[in-house]
Amino acid sequence: MSEAVLAVETPGADAPGVSGARQFWRRLRTRRAALVAASVVALLVLVALTAPLLTAIEGQDPTTYHPSLVDSARGGVPVGSLGGVSADHWLGVEPQTGRDLFARLVYGARVSLGVALAATVVQLVLGVAVGLAAGLGNRWVDQLLTRVADIFVAMPLMIVALALLAVVPTSFPRPVLVALVVGLVSGWATLAKLVRAQTLTLKEADYVAAARLSGWGTVRIARRELLPGLAAPIITFAAILVPTNISVEAALSFLGVGVRPPTPSWGQMLTSANVWYQAAPQYLLLPAGALFVTVLALTVLGDGVRTALDPRAASRLRVGTGRKGGRS
């Protein structure tokens, strides 16, 4: 049986094409909150990518100490109003060290977003591979992989991550290590179970049976027939994983086992700021506000993507949908 015949027999809903993408964008455009969130996320990514340029324009860097800009007699409080805000230091300076806050904030965005995205890629690759293998494998393979996924679902992420990050040598690049630990310990098992369930349903479809009868191998069937049908749940799950991973990275850095100085991270900045919230409140408010805005924007965007991909699902947030109830 030729691929042309298979294409004719494949239902459009099961093999999304260009029209499916257009419908997705049309539905997403009706969700104003999701569009605003997407703009915020795009701006954050742009700031992270252009951090060297932005700090060069300011004339600062995230690691240089400025002891003359802090009052040692008062314990290292920044000199001047608003935490040392000036033409040279747009958001002030860090207590005790005098490092530029703007530079540390934008470089911290690179670390936080980079670690979260890298961990998400690891989770997606591992979860999709394990889920497809379990759904397409024999009974023994399915049971083995399902039990392994169950173990990782029940595994306490923070405890395991704390243990792993504490024993790895400090010479290993810390952002890479955090991304690997978060990606390998959490998230992927839940995705694997979701992909397995969807695969078990999709492999019974007529077009998959036709591809199997035509002599296609398992890998080709998974790539050409199953993955297009799995795209929507995978994209939806990825949109949920990114803000979760940002929060996990911030929590690990806050606990002192994540990204370590002098590399800036929002969670690490919060750790140092917890004793300065009265003397220099901006040192706490800036990274906390950045984390809040980032996680909120990604969460709203993820909800918009989810409802745009599945118009039958009501928005959990019920904001910015353009229609009552969040339906298309």
C-alpha positions in Angstrom: 0.0 0.0 0.0 1.5 3.3 -1.0 2.0 6.3 1.2 -0.5 8.3 -0.9 -3.3 5.8 -0.1 -2.4 6.0 3.6 -2.6 9.7 3.4 -6.1 9.6 2.0 -7.2 7.1 4.6 -5.8 9.0 7.5 -8.4 11.2 9.2 -7.5 14.8 9.4 -8.1 14.9 13.1 -5.6 12.2 13.7 -2.9 13.7 11.4 -2.9 17.4 11.9 -1.9 19.5 8.9 -1.6 23.1 8.0 -5.3 23.7 8.6 -4.9 22.3 12.2 -2.1 24.7 12.9 -4.3 27.6 11.5 -7.1 26.6 13.8 -4.7 26.5 16.7 -3.5 30.0 16.1 -7.0 31.2 15.5 -8.2 29.8 18.9 -5.1 31.1 20.7 -5.6 34.6 19.3 -9.0 34.7 21.0 -7.3 34.3 24.4 -6.0 37.8 25.2 -4.4 36.7 28.5 -2.4 34.0 26.6 -1.2 36.6 24.0 -0.1 39.0 26.8 1.7 36.1 28.5 3.4 35.1 25.3 4.6 38.7 24.9 6.0 38.7 28.4 7.7 35.4 27.9 9.2 36.6 24.6 10.5 39.7 26.3 12.1 37.7 29.1 13.8 35.4 26.6 15.0 38.5 24.6 16.4 40.0 27.8 18.2 36.7 28.7 19.7 36.3 25.2 20.9 40.0 25.1 22.2 40.1 28.7 25.8 40.8 27.6 24.6 43.6 25.4 22.4 45.2 28.0 25.1 45.1 30.7 27.6 46.5 28.2 25.2 49.4 27.5 25.0 50.0 31.3 28.7 49.6 31.6 28.6 47.0 34.3 29.0 43.2 34.8 27.5 40.8 37.3 30.7 39.8 39.2 32.6 43.0 39.8 32.6 44.2 43.4 32.1 47.9 44.2 33.1 48.3 47.9 32.9 52.1 47.7 29.2 51.9 47.0 28.3 50.2 50.3 28.5 51.6 53.8 30.7 49.2 55.8 29.9 51.0 59.0 26.2 50.0 58.6 26.9 46.4 57.7 27.2 46.8 54.0 24.0 48.7 53.1 24.1 50.4 49.7 25.0 54.1 49.7 22.4 56.4 48.3 18.7 56.3 47.8 16.7 53.3 46.5 19.6 50.9 47.1 22.2 52.9 45.2 20.2 53.6 42.0 22.2 55.9 39.7 23.0 56.4 36.1 25.8 53.8 36.4 23.7 51.3 38.3 20.1 51.3 37.0 18.6 49.1 39.7 21.1 49.8 42.5 23.8 47.5 43.9 23.9 44.4 46.0 24.4 44.8 49.8 27.9 44.0 51.1 29.5 43.4 47.7 28.2 46.3 45.7 27.7 44.2 42.6 25.3 45.7 40.0 21.8 44.4 40.5 20.6 45.0 37.0 23.5 42.9 35.6 22.9 40.1 38.1 19.2 40.1 37.4 19.5 39.8 33.6 22.2 37.2 33.8 20.1 35.4 36.4 17.4 35.2 33.7 19.8 33.4 31.4 20.5 30.8 34.1 16.9 30.3 35.4 15.4 30.1 31.9 18.2 28.1 30.4 18.2 25.5 33.2 14.4 25.2 33.0 14.3 24.8 29.2 17.2 22.4 29.2 15.5 20.3 31.9 12.3 20.4 29.9 14.1 19.1 26.8 15.5 16.2 28.8 12.1 15.4 30.3 10.4 15.5 26.9 12.9 13.2 25.1 13.0 10.7 28.0 9.2 10.8 28.5 8.3 10.4 24.9 10.8 7.7 24.3 9.8 5.6 27.3 6.1 6.1 26.7 6.3 5.1 23.0 8.5 2.1 23.9 6.0 1.0 26.6 3.0 1.5 24.3 4.5 -0.3 21.3 6.4 -3.0 23.1 5.3 -6.4 24.2 3.7 -7.1 27.6 6.9 -7.6 29.5 8.5 -4.4 28.1 5.3 -2.5 28.9 5.1 -3.7 32.5 8.8 -3.1 33.1 8.8 0.5 31.8 5.5 1.3 33.5 6.9 0.1 36.9 10.0 2.2 36.4 7.9 5.3 35.6 5.7 4.6 38.7 8.8 4.6 40.9 10.0 8.0 39.5 6.5 9.5 39.8 6.5 8.6 43.5 10.1 9.7 44.0 10.4 12.9 46.2 12.0 15.4 43.8 13.5 17.8 46.3 15.1 15.1 48.5 16.6 13.2 45.6 17.8 16.4 44.0 19.4 17.6 47.2 21.2 14.3 47.7 22.5 14.2 44.1 23.6 17.8 43.9 25.4 17.6 47.3 27.7 14.7 46.2 28.6 15.8 42.7 32.1 17.4 42.5 32.1 21.2 42.4 34.1 21.1 39.2 31.1 20.0 37.2 29.3 22.9 35.6 26.5 23.7 38.0 23.8 24.9 35.6 24.3 21.8 33.5 24.1 19.6 36.6 21.0 21.2 37.9 19.3 20.9 34.5 20.3 17.2 34.2 19.1 16.4 37.8 15.8 18.1 37.4 15.2 16.6 34.0 16.2 13.0 35.0 14.4 12.9 38.3 11.1 14.7 37.7 8.4 15.2 35.1 9.4 12.7 32.4 7.7 9.7 34.2 4.3 11.4 34.2 4.7 12.3 30.5 5.8 8.7 29.8 2.5 7.4 31.3 0.5 9.9 29.3 2.3 9.1 26.0 1.9 5.3 26.7 -1.9 5.7 27.2 -2.3 7.8 24.1 -0.1 5.3 22.1 -2.2 2.4 23.2 -5.3 4.2 21.8 -3.7 5.5 18.6 -2.1 2.2 17.5 -5.5 0.7 17.2 -6.5 3.3 14.5 -7.2 2.1 11.0 -4.4 4.2 9.4 -1.8 2.7 11.8 -3.0 -0.8 11.0 -2.8 0.0 7.3 0.8 1.2 7.8 1.7 -2.0 9.6 0.2 -4.1 6.9 2.2 -2.2 4.3 5.4 -3.3 5.9 6.4 -0.3 7.9 8.6 -0.9 10.9 7.8 0.1 14.5 10.1 3.1 14.4 8.7 4.4 11.2 5.1 4.0 12.4 6.0 5.8 15.6 7.6 8.7 13.7 5.2 9.1 10.8 1.8 8.0 12.3 1.9 8.2 16.1 4.0 11.3 16.9 1.7 13.7 15.0 -1.2 12.5 17.0 0.8 12.9 20.2 1.9 16.5 19.4 -1.0 18.2 21.3 -0.6 16.5 24.7 3.2 16.7 24.5 3.1 20.4 23.8 0.6 21.0 26.5 2.7 19.1 29.0 5.8 20.9 28.0 4.0 24.3 28.6 3.3 23.1 32.2 6.9 21.7 32.8 8.7 25.0 32.0 7.3 27.1 34.9 7.6 24.1 37.2 11.2 23.7 36.4 11.9 27.4 37.0 10.4 27.1 40.4 12.4 24.0 41.2 15.7 25.6 40.1 14.9 28.6 42.2 14.1 26.4 45.2 17.3 24.4 44.8 19.4 27.6 44.5 17.6 29.1 47.5 18.6 26.0 49.5 22.2 26.4 48.5 22.6 23.3 46.3 21.7 24.8 43.0 23.7 27.3 41.0 26.5 28.6 43.1 28.3 32.0 43.2 29.6 33.9 41.4 27.1 32.7 38.7 23.9 34.7 39.3 20.6 33.0 39.7 17.2 34.4 40.9 16.9 31.7 43.6 20.5 32.4 44.7 19.7 36.1 44.9 16.7 35.3 47.1 19.0 33.3 49.5 21.3 36.2 49.9 18.5 38.7 50.2 16.5 37.1 53.1 18.5 39.1 55.6 18.4 42.4 53.7 14.7 42.8 53.1 14.4 45.7 55.6 17.6 47.6 54.9 17.6 47.0 51.1 14.1 45.7 50.1 14.8 46.0 46.3 17.4 43.3 46.6 14.6 40.9 47.6 11.8 42.3 45.5 13.6 42.3 42.2 14.4 38.6 41.9 11.1 37.6 43.6 9.1 39.8 41.2 11.0 38.4 38.2 10.3 34.8 39.3 6.6 35.7 40.0 6.1 37.3 36.6 7.9 34.6 34.7 6.1 31.7 36.3 2.7 33.5 36.0 3.3 34.3 32.3 4.3 30.8 31.5 1.4 29.3 33.4 -1.1 31.5 31.6 0.5 30.8 28.3 0.5 27.1 29.0 -3.2 27.2 29.9 -4.0 29.1 26.7 -2.0 26.6 24.6 -3.9 23.7 26.3 -7.3 25.1 25.6 -6.4 26.1 22.0 -5.2 22.6 21.3 -8.3 21.1 22.8 -11.2 23.5 22.4 -13.5 21.1 24.4 -11.4 21.7 27.5 -12.4 24.7 29.6 -9.7 27.1 30.7 -8.6 26.5 34.3 -7.9 30.3 34.7 -11.0 31.6 32.9 -9.3 34.9 32.0 -8.7 36.5 28.6 -10.6 33.9 26.6 -12.8 36.4 24.8 -15.8 34.2 25.6 -17.6 33.1 28.7 -16.3 29.8 30.0 -13.1 29.9 28.0 -14.4 27.9 25.1 -13.8 28.6 21.4 
